[in-house]
């Protein structure tokens, strides 16, 4: 579309196997990772990472595990300062 462009803002090792993401009001990005296709509920391989752009260059440069040990995470939503 005219007036829009796509740029890579995060890649491995900051994030792996993303399946969903959402920006919060502070321009941080929460990314849902499903690190393996698991049919075993007890493996709980899913997690959520919080990506931050600390130097203001438009690319994320810090990554923190926000939640882990999740079974089949597929979506995330940010609302009123929370997730």
N, C-alpha and C positions, 0 to 999 in steps of 0.2 A: 504494500500500500504506500502511496505517496506520503511522504512526511514521517514515516516510521522506519526504524532499522532494528536489527537484531544484533546483539553483541553478547559474547561469552563473558559472564561476570563471576562464575565460580566453576571449578573443576576439581578432579582428584588432585591432591589428597584432601582438600577441604570437605568434599562431599563424595559419597559413593552410592550407586544404585538408587537414585531419587525416583519417587513415584508421585509425589505431591509437594506443593510448597505454598507459602503464604507470606506476604509482607505485613509487618506491623506498622504502627504509626510512627515509629522511630527509624524507618527505612532498613530495619533488620529483616533477614529472611529466615523463616523456619522451614526446614526441608525434612520431609518424611523419607527415610531410607528403608528399603526392604532388601537387606544385604544378601539374601538367598531365597530361592523359591522353596519354601518348606511346607510340607504337609503334616509335619509333626508339631502339634500345638505346644508341646513343652519346650521346644527349642527357643521360641521367643527372640528371633533374630532382628526384629525391627527396632528402629530408633528414630529420634528426632534430633536434628542438629540445628543449632542457631548460628547463622553466619552474620558477620559484621564487617562493615567497611570502616576501619578505624582511621584511615588517612585521607578519606574524602575523594579518592581518585575514580570512584564509580565501579570499582571491583572489590569483591569481598576478599579480605585478607586474614580474617580470624574465624575459626570454627570451634564450637564447643558442643559437646553432647548435652542436650537439654533433657532428654528422656530416653531410657533404653529398656530392653527386656520386654518389648511390646510384641504381641502376637498379631500378625497381619495388619499393620497400620496402613491405611490407604488414603487418608485425608487429614487436613488440619485447617483450623480457622483461627484468626486473631480477632479479638473483640474486647474493647474497653480495657486495654492494658494487659490482657491475659491471652492465653492460648486455649 
